């Protein structure tokens, strides 16, 4: 479930809203453009996977920032 939540945050709603415009502009190259974009964002997904494994808290990004800057609050 957490993985799907992360994918939803990374992908966002734009892929669903703009797919028609992308296919109209790129034509048959549209799947290739999505593949390239997926490869480019894969390190971000991997980074979040590492953070989730290292800091298994329900706070998400707030927990990562707190641990990064050693916040006492």
N, C-alpha and C positions, 0 to 999 in steps of 0.2 A: 504494500500500500504506500509506504513512504517513497519507494522508487517512482511509482506513478505520480505521486504528488510533485516530486522533483522534476520529472519530465514535463509535467503541466506548467510548472513555473518557467522552465527553460524555453519550452516551445512557445507558450503563450497563445493567445487567441488569434494573433495576426495570421498564422498559417491557415486558419479556417476562413478568415474574412477575405484574404487577398489571393487565394489560390486561383480564382478565375482570371484575375488580372495578370498574375505571373504566367499562367499557361497561355494567355492571349499574347503576351509580349515575347515570351521565350519559345513558344511552340513546343517542338519535340525535345528541346534542350531543358525543359522544366524539370524533369526527373533528375537530370545531371546536376542542375543547380541546387536542388534539395539535397542530393548526396554530398556535394561539396560543402554545403552549409552544415550538414550533419557532422562531417569530418572536422570542420572547424570548431564546432561547439562541443565535441566529444571531450576535450581536456577539461572543460568547465564541469561537465557531468562527472568525470572521474574525480575532480577535486572535491565536489560535493559528496561523492561516495566515500572518499577518504575522511572528510570531516565528520560525516555521520558515524563512521566506524570509530573514529577517535573520540568523539564527544557525543555519546548516545543520550541526548537530552531532547525534550519536547520543545525547546525554545527556538530551534532552527538557527537562522543567521544571527540572531541576537546572542545566542550562546557562543557562536564562533568568534564574534567581535569581543565579547566579554573575556573569553579565554585568551585571545590575541593580545589584549591590552591590560590584562590582569585587573579588571574592575572589581572593586570590593563591594559595590552596591548590590 
